[in-house]
């Protein structure tokens, strides 16, 4: 594959779109619970982890971390670059789109697409069940998620959160960097321009990451802010820790790309249900306001997720049709 104008445009759009849309997963709770920390300090910490993760990928000869093994190295056309452009628009509309489906679906065969769908829906189910059980126990034995708590900004929780979020951020990068790297020629360590390749990827990604921190997550950040106690460090720490365990499990399972958005939204839904069941033990004894807010909110989140999936599949079939004209 040559580095055409469409490949460069697709790469640049994907750098911002993937980072901005998926910020609600990996960095959303980090941003919302560190509002008293200046954005450039947060950016410096996460930027350093990003650079370290990228160097690790380059040194091992695959900055996509094996996620593109099932995808052919094709010539990028205008319709490939269209996918991340649509992703940017949906992000501004606060729709938690599966970036993996929307970006990689236009490159995937029907077999790979099917495996991506199965793995993603399995990820939603596993994360929902795991988060439900985790937060029922967390709310019962570790902290009362129904209250803000006097230690919501305790320095010990703050240190634990930054460490946990850093691990989560690195794990997520190993999943979703493929959504960006797919627009570039497959990395060859011995190639003459590999140094320029590394600089292009890291500088472009750092610019997009910095802008996302400057915006404090952007409009899609409201999805995280609407959930119980995500503004508080101790709750945010446990969200990132549980999410990282689930994401790490699926990363090690196989190299088939999956929607990390499905995993994250399943975890948030399971968490809200776990908190509610602990507070009311399945009965309507928790505050009516909270009960009335939970289910419409989770229902809306799921519908947005399905809308993004529909757009992705439609775009994939549109590309298939164009290729067979």
C-alpha positions in Angstrom: 0.0 0.0 0.0 1.3 3.5 -0.9 0.9 6.5 1.3 -1.7 8.3 -0.8 -3.6 11.5 0.1 -6.6 9.4 1.1 -4.5 7.3 3.4 -3.0 10.4 5.1 -6.5 12.0 5.4 -7.9 8.8 6.8 -5.0 8.5 9.3 -5.3 12.1 10.5 -9.1 11.9 10.9 -8.8 8.5 12.7 -6.2 9.8 15.1 -8.6 12.5 16.4 -11.8 10.5 16.0 -10.7 7.3 17.7 -9.1 9.2 20.6 -12.0 11.6 21.1 -14.8 9.0 20.9 -13.1 6.4 23.0 -12.0 9.0 25.6 -15.2 8.2 27.5 -13.9 4.6 28.0 -10.3 5.0 29.1 -9.9 8.7 30.2 -13.5 9.8 30.8 -13.6 9.1 34.6 -10.0 10.2 34.9 -10.9 13.6 33.4 -14.1 14.0 35.3 -12.6 13.2 38.7 -9.5 15.3 38.2 -11.2 18.6 37.5 -8.9 20.3 40.0 -5.8 19.2 38.1 -4.8 21.3 35.1 -5.4 19.6 31.8 -1.7 19.8 30.6 -0.5 17.8 33.6 -3.0 15.1 32.8 -2.0 15.2 29.2 1.7 15.0 30.1 1.2 11.9 32.1 -1.0 10.1 29.6 1.1 11.3 26.7 4.2 9.7 28.3 2.4 6.4 28.6 1.2 6.6 25.0 4.8 7.3 23.8 6.1 4.4 25.9 3.4 2.0 24.5 4.1 3.1 20.9 7.9 2.6 21.3 7.2 -0.9 22.7 5.1 -1.7 19.7 7.7 -0.3 17.2 10.6 -2.2 19.0 8.6 -5.5 18.7 7.9 -4.8 15.0 4.1 -4.3 15.2 2.6 -1.0 16.6 -0.9 -2.5 15.9 -0.1 -5.3 18.3 -1.3 -8.1 16.0 -4.8 -6.7 15.5 -4.4 -6.3 11.8 -3.2 -9.8 11.0 -6.6 -10.7 9.5 -6.9 -7.5 7.4 -5.3 -7.2 3.9 -3.0 -4.3 3.1 -5.2 -2.5 0.5 -5.0 0.7 -1.4 -6.8 3.4 0.6 -9.8 5.0 -1.3 -12.0 7.9 -0.4 -14.7 5.6 1.1 -12.1 4.3 3.6 -11.3 7.8 4.8 -15.0 8.5 5.0 -15.4 6.2 8.0 -13.4 8.3 10.5 -15.0 11.5 9.2 -18.4 10.0 10.1 -17.0 9.0 13.5 -16.1 12.6 14.2 -19.6 13.7 13.4 -21.2 11.1 15.6 -18.8 11.9 18.4 -19.9 15.6 18.4 -23.5 14.2 18.7 -22.6 12.4 21.9 -23.1 9.0 20.3 -20.7 6.3 21.8 -19.9 4.6 18.5 -17.8 1.4 18.2 -14.7 2.8 16.5 -13.6 -0.7 15.7 -16.7 -1.5 13.7 -17.0 1.9 12.0 -13.3 2.1 11.0 -12.2 -1.5 10.5 -15.5 -2.8 9.0 -14.7 -1.2 5.7 -11.5 -3.3 5.6 -12.9 -6.5 7.0 -14.1 -9.6 5.2 -17.5 -11.0 6.1 -15.9 -13.8 8.2 -13.7 -11.4 10.2 -16.7 -9.0 10.6 -18.8 -11.8 12.1 -16.0 -12.7 14.5 -15.7 -9.1 15.6 -19.5 -8.9 16.2 -19.5 -12.1 18.3 -16.5 -11.1 20.4 -18.0 -7.6 21.0 -21.4 -8.7 22.1 -19.7 -11.3 24.3 -17.6 -8.5 25.7 -20.7 -6.5 26.5 -22.3 -9.5 28.3 -19.2 -10.5 30.3 -18.5 -6.9 31.4 -22.1 -6.4 32.4 -22.2 -9.5 34.6 -18.7 -8.9 36.0 -19.4 -5.2 36.8 -22.8 -6.0 38.3 -21.3 -8.5 40.8 -18.2 -6.3 41.4 -20.2 -3.2 42.3 -22.7 -5.1 44.4 -19.7 -6.2 46.6 -17.9 -2.9 46.3 -21.0 -1.0 47.4 -21.5 -3.4 50.3 -18.0 -3.9 51.6 -15.7 -1.1 50.3 -17.6 2.1 49.8 -21.1 3.3 49.7 -21.7 4.4 46.1 -24.9 6.0 47.2 -23.0 8.7 49.0 -20.1 11.0 47.9 -18.0 10.1 50.9 -15.6 12.4 52.8 -12.5 10.7 51.2 -13.7 11.2 47.6 -10.6 13.1 46.8 -8.2 11.4 49.2 -4.6 11.4 48.0 -4.2 7.7 48.4 -7.2 7.1 46.0 -5.7 9.7 43.7 -2.4 7.9 43.4 -4.2 4.6 42.9 -6.4 6.1 40.2 -3.5 7.5 38.2 -1.7 4.2 38.3 -4.8 2.2 37.4 -5.8 4.6 34.6 -2.3 4.5 33.1 -2.5 0.7 33.0 -6.0 0.9 31.4 -4.8 3.5 28.9 -1.9 1.3 27.8 -4.2 -1.8 27.5 -6.7 0.2 25.4 -4.0 1.4 23.1 -2.9 -2.2 22.4 -6.5 -2.8 21.3 -7.5 0.2 19.4 -4.3 1.5 17.7 -5.2 -0.9 14.9 -8.1 1.4 14.1 -5.5 4.1 13.3 -2.6 2.1 11.9 -4.8 0.4 9.3 -4.6 3.6 7.1 -0.8 3.4 6.9 1.4 0.8 5.2 2.2 -2.2 7.4 5.1 -1.4 9.6 8.4 -2.8 8.4 11.3 -2.1 10.9 13.9 -2.4 8.2 12.2 0.0 5.8 14.0 3.3 4.9 11.3 5.6 6.2 10.4 3.7 9.4 11.8 6.7 11.5 9.5 9.1 9.7 6.7 6.6 10.3 7.2 6.6 14.0 7.4 10.4 14.2 4.3 10.9 12.1 2.2 8.5 14.2 3.3 9.8 17.6 3.2 13.5 16.8 -0.3 13.3 15.2 -1.7 11.2 18.0 -0.2 13.5 20.7 -1.8 16.6 19.0 -5.2 14.8 19.0 -4.7 13.6 22.6 -3.7 17.1 23.8 -6.8 18.7 22.1 -9.0 16.1 23.8 -7.6 17.0 27.2 -8.0 20.7 26.4 -11.7 20.1 25.7 -12.0 18.1 28.9 -13.3 15.1 26.9 -15.7 17.0 24.7 -19.4 16.6 24.4 -19.3 12.8 24.6 -17.9 13.2 28.1 -21.5 13.9 29.3 -22.2 10.1 29.1 -19.6 9.5 31.8 -20.7 12.5 33.9 -24.3 11.2 34.0 -23.3 8.0 35.9 -23.3 7.6 39.6 -20.3 9.3 41.4 -18.0 9.3 38.4 -16.8 12.8 39.5 -15.1 11.3 42.5 -11.7 9.8 42.5 -12.4 6.6 44.5 -15.3 5.6 42.3 -13.4 6.5 39.1 -10.5 4.4 40.3 -12.6 1.3 40.7 -14.3 1.8 37.4 -11.0 1.9 35.6 -9.7 -1.1 37.5 -12.7 -3.3 36.7 -12.7 -2.2 33.1 -9.0 -2.9 32.7 -9.4 -6.5 34.0 -12.1 -7.2 31.4 -10.3 -5.5 28.6 -7.0 -7.3 29.4 -8.9 -10.7 29.4 -10.2 -10.1 25.9 -6.9 -8.7 24.7 -5.2 -12.0 25.7 -8.1 -14.1 24.3 -7.2 -13.7 20.6 -6.1 -11.1 18.1 -9.5 -10.5 16.6 -10.4 -6.8 17.0 -13.4 -6.1 19.2 -15.4 -3.1 20.2 -14.0 -1.7 23.4 -17.0 0.6 23.5 -19.3 -2.4 23.9 -17.2 -3.6 26.8 -17.2 -0.2 28.5 -21.0 0.5 28.0 -21.7 -3.0 29.3 -19.6 -2.3 32.4 -21.4 1.0 33.1 -24.8 -0.7 32.7 -23.8 -3.5 35.1 -22.3 -1.0 37.6 -25.5 1.1 37.7 -27.6 -2.1 38.2 -25.2 -3.4 40.9 -25.4 -0.1 42.9 -29.2 0.0 42.6 -29.7 -3.6 43.7 -27.4 -3.0 46.7 -29.3 0.1 47.7 -32.8 -1.4 47.2 -32.1 -5.1 47.1 -34.2 -5.4 44.0 -37.1 -3.4 45.5 -38.2 0.1 44.8 -36.7 1.3 48.1 -34.0 3.5 46.6 -34.9 7.1 45.8 -37.6 7.4 43.1 -35.5 10.0 41.3 -32.5 7.7 41.0 -34.7 4.7 39.8 -36.5 6.8 37.3 -33.1 8.1 36.0 -31.2 4.8 35.7 -33.3 2.8 33.3 -34.1 5.5 30.7 -30.4 6.5 30.8 -29.1 3.0 30.2 -31.8 2.3 27.6 -30.7 5.5 25.7 -27.0 4.5 25.9 -27.8 1.1 24.4 -29.8 2.6 21.6 -27.0 5.0 20.8 -24.6 2.0 20.7 -26.9 0.2 18.3 -27.2 3.3 16.1 -23.4 3.4 15.8 -23.3 -0.3 14.9 -26.0 0.1 12.3 -24.0 2.9 10.7 -20.9 0.8 10.7 -22.5 -2.2 9.1 -24.3 -0.1 6.5 -21.0 1.6 5.6 -19.2 -1.8 5.4 -21.8 -3.2 3.0 -21.7 0.1 1.0 -17.9 -0.4 0.5 -18.5 -4.0 -0.5 -21.0 -2.9 -3.1 -18.6 -0.2 -4.5 -15.8 -2.8 -4.7 -18.0 -5.1 -6.8 -19.4 -2.6 -9.2 
